[in-house]
């Protein structure tokens, strides 16, 4: 049987649990702290109160995704719930990391400590030439470094400030850090002297250090800082142009709903005057209606959230008809193989200048 990333991370959590129990022995609490963990992911998907490791968004009642492990008091009260991944060591160099953003978010929104456990810097093998055999020992394979996504850290830090619970991102290679967090959270629950606040503060400082001066979406060609309606009113100072088309969001081969949800969840937690507008420049009104009827859980969450306004290409008013036609012409284009960054940048500038407006 292959030693999968999922099995690896769960074995780490089991080892950490033993360390936690040893640390709590002097307080006679080792039997009060329980590790909820499953070999089968189908068990993870159940809601926490039903014996699983998933949590709902209190504002929408939507399930935000399962986690890998949870430390509980008497297997009833969630204390620290963790989603683990070695994605930065398995070729996730970019937005793919955001697929898991929703999992810990559900924990934080419900007032608990949610942790995403991921190496802040990982090594992955990259094969530049598709004709090279897939032998990992080949000298023609290159090692590339994947660092933790700025959006993951930025979104988590904002949630720590704005929500009832915490969204912490922790590096598995910082030995003892997660153990200490769980031990101090347990002591805090039982009203014993503890340094939980100090522990959380140190983790947040590590997140800030990893983020450094990098800012999420600062170089993106899809962010909108000044969205006007047809009455020339600024209705949002933080929204986004999304390039997913109908095929990418509905077919099993290209389904990008989970990644889309991760990006939206990060964006919607940015402070903004007005709603966050998710503008799908490669979807029409008819396609939005079809997706609504399909009841995809990711799209339903986005479409029904009170802080999000979903719009499409048909909702935009262009002063430049050629620009509009150029955008409509990329509807079915594979943007990974045929990059149109120049066109996306042109559209972004036009929206921010008020040359493209949203129908009132």
N, C-alpha and C positions, 0 to 999 in steps of 0.2 A: 504493500500500500504506500502511495506517495506521501511524503511529509509535507502537507499543504500549509500554506500561510495561515489558514484558519486554525488548523490543529496546533501549529507552532505557537500562535498567540494565546490559545486557550490553555496550553500547557504552562506558559509563563504565568498566567493568572492563577492557576492552581498552586504553583510554587509560591507566588506572592501571598496567597491565602494562608499557607503554612507559616510564613514569616509574620503575618498579621496576628495570627493566633498566639504565636510565641511571645510577641510584644505585649499582648493584652492579658497574658497569664498573671502578671503581677497585680492586675486589677480585678482578677476573677471574672473577666468578661469574654474569655476565649470561646465559651459556648453560646454567647448571645449574638455573636457576629456570624452570619452565614453567607456562603458564596453560592449564588444562583448561576449556574452555567450548564449548558446542554451540548451534547455531541451532535444533535440534529438541529439544523437551523429552523425547522418547522416549529419547534418549541419556542425559540427566540421570538418568533413573530407574534405570539400571543401577548395581549396587554399584560402589564405588570400585575394588576389586580387579579388576573386570571391565571397567574403562574408563569407568565413569560417575561420578556425583557423589552417590550415596546411601550411607548407613551404617546398620548394624543396631544395635539395642540388645543389648549383650552378655549381658544377663540374660534376654532372651526370644527372641533371634534374629529379632525382627521388624524389617522395614525401616521406618525412621522418616521417610522422605521425601527427595526430591531437593533439591539446591542448584543455584545458578545458575553458580557459578564456583569453581575451586579452584586455588590456587598450589601447585605440587608440586616436589619435588626430582627431577630427571631423569624427570619424568612417572610416578614410581613411589611416592614417599612424600608423603602429604598434609601440607601445612605450615599453610596458612590456607585454609579453605573458607567460602564466602560465599553466603548466601541474600539476595537483594535485592528490595525492594518499595517502590513509592511509594504504598502503600495509604492513608497519611494525607493524600495529596493527591488521592485518588480516591474519597472518600466513606466510608472505613472509620473511623467515629467510635468504635466500641466493640469488642465481643467478636470481630468479624470479623477483627481483627488477629491473634488468637490461632490462627487456622487454620494459620499457618506456624510456630508455635512448635516443632514437632517436628523441623523440618529441621536447624537448627543444633544441636539437642540431640543428635542422633545423632553428630555430629562430636565434641562435648565428651565424651560417654560413652566414646568410643574413645580419648580421650587427646590429641586435637588441638585446634587453635584454630578454633572455629566462630564465625562472625560473621553477625548479622542486620543488614542495611544498610537503614535506613529513616529518613526525616525525622522528627525528634522533634516537630516541629510543622508541620502542613501546612494549606493552604487548599483547601477543596472548595466547589463551588457546590451550593446546596441550593434545590430548588423546592418552596415551601410549598404552592402550589395546583396540583393535578394538571391543571387545565384550562389552565394557562399553557403556551404553546408551548415546545418544548425548545431554543430558541435561547439559547445561552450568553450572548449579549450583552444579553438582555432585562434591563431595569432591575428587573424583579420577581424576579429570581433573587438569592438572598442568599449571601454568602460566610460560611461557617462554618469554624471552626478545629478540626482533629482533632489531638489530642496523642497521643504514644506511650502505649500501654496500660500502666497500672500493673502488671498481671499479667505482661506481657512482661518488664519490667525487674526485678520482684521475683523471678520464676522464674529469670531469667538470673543474677542476683546470687547466689542460693542455689546454683545449679549451679557457679558459679565457686569457691565455698567447698567444696563436697562431692565434686566429681567429679575425674577425672584430668586432663581438659582444661579449656578455657575456653569459656564462652558469652558473647560480647561483643555488645552492641548499639551500633551506631555510626551517626552521622548523616552522610549523603552530603555535606551542606553544610559539614562541617568539613574543608576542603580539606587534602589531604596526610596525614591521619591514618591511613587504611588503607594508603597507600603506605609510610609509616614502619613500621607494624606488620609488613608483609611483609618489608621490608628487614632489620629487626632480627631477625626470626624466622629468616631465611636466614643471617645472620651467626652467630646462636646455634647453628644446626645445624652449621655448619662450624667451630665452636669459635673464632670470631673475637671480638674485644672488641665488646660490644654493650650496648644499654640496653633489651633486650626486657622485662625485669621492670618497669622504670620506665614503659615505653610502655603495658603492660597495666594497670598501676596507674592511670595517668592516664585511660585509657578507662573503667575501673571507677568512678573518681571522677566522671566525666561522667555515667555512668549513675545514680549515687547522687544527683547534683545534679538531674538531670531528674526523678527520683522524688520528691525533696524529702521532705516529711513525709507524703505520701500513702501509705496502707497498702492493699495489695491485699485486697479482700473485707471490709474493715472495716464497710462499710454494706450488704453483701449480705444478702439475706433467705434465703439458701440455705446459709450456712456453719453447721456444727455444732461446738461447742466442748466438748460433754459428751454423749457418746453412751453410754447405758446398755443393758445387756442385761436379760433378765427376772430375773436374779439380783441386780439392782441394782449390778452391777460396771461401772465406767467402762471401756469397751473402746477408746475413741478420744477424743482431745481436738482432732482436726482431721479433719473429714469434710464431705461436701457432699450436699445434696438437689438432685437434677437434675430438671428439668421436661420434658425431651424425651419425647415419646410415640412409639409404634411407627411412626406415619406419618412423623414428622420424621426418624427414623433409618433409614428403609428406602425411601421413595419418592424418585425422581429429582428431583422438583420441590422437595422440602423437606429433602433429605438433609443432616443436620447432624453427621455422624460426625466430620469433620475438626475442626470447631470444638469438639466434645465432647472429642476427644482432646487438643487444646491445653490446655483447662481442667484436665483430669485430670493431665496431665504437670506442670503448674505446681503443682497441689495436692499431688501425691504427693511433691514435693521439699521440702515444709514439714516441719520437725521435729515428730514426733508420738509420743505414747506409745500404741503399738498400731498397727494397720493403718489405712490410709486407706480409709474406706467410701464408695463411690459408690452412693448410694441413689436409685433412679429411682422417684419417687413417682407417675408416670403409666404405669408398666409393671407387668404382672402376671408371675407365674412362667411361665405359658404363653408369654408374649411374649418373655421372656428366653430360654427354650428355643428358640423359633423363630429368634431372632437368632443364637444360638449355632450353629444348623444352617446359617444363611445364610453364615456365615464371612466377614462383613464385616471387613476387616483392622483398622479402628479399634476396633470392638467386641471383636474377638478379642484385641487387645493389652490392652485394659482388663480383660477377663474372665479372662485367663490370667496377668496380672502377679503375681508373688509378694507385692508390697507393697500390692496393691489387693484389696478385697473388694466384689464387686458384689452389691447387694441391691435389692429392689423393694417396692412398696406391700404385698404379701402377707407380707413379713417384719416388718412393724411391728405392734406391739400398742398400741392406743389405749385410754386410760382414758375418753376422750370420744368416744362413738359418733357424735355429730353432726359432730364435726370429721372423723372418718374418712369419713363419708358425703360431706361437702363436698369433701374431697380426691378421692374417687373420682368425684364428679360433674364434675370439670374434666378428666377423662381425654382427651376429644376436643376440648376447647375451644381455640380459637385465642387463645393468651395474648398475642400481639402486638396483636390487635384488641380483646381483652377482658381487660385486665389484672386479675389477682387478687392484687395485691401484699399486700393486707390479709390474705388467707387464707394466703399463703406466710409472712408474718411471724408469724401466729398458730401455724402449724405449727412454725416454727423455734423459737419460744419454748417450745412444748410439749416438743419434743425435748430442748432444752437444760436444761429443768427436770426431765426424767425422766418426764414425763407421757405421752410416746410412747417406747416402748422397742423394741429389736431382739430378735427371737426368738433364744433361745440355740441 
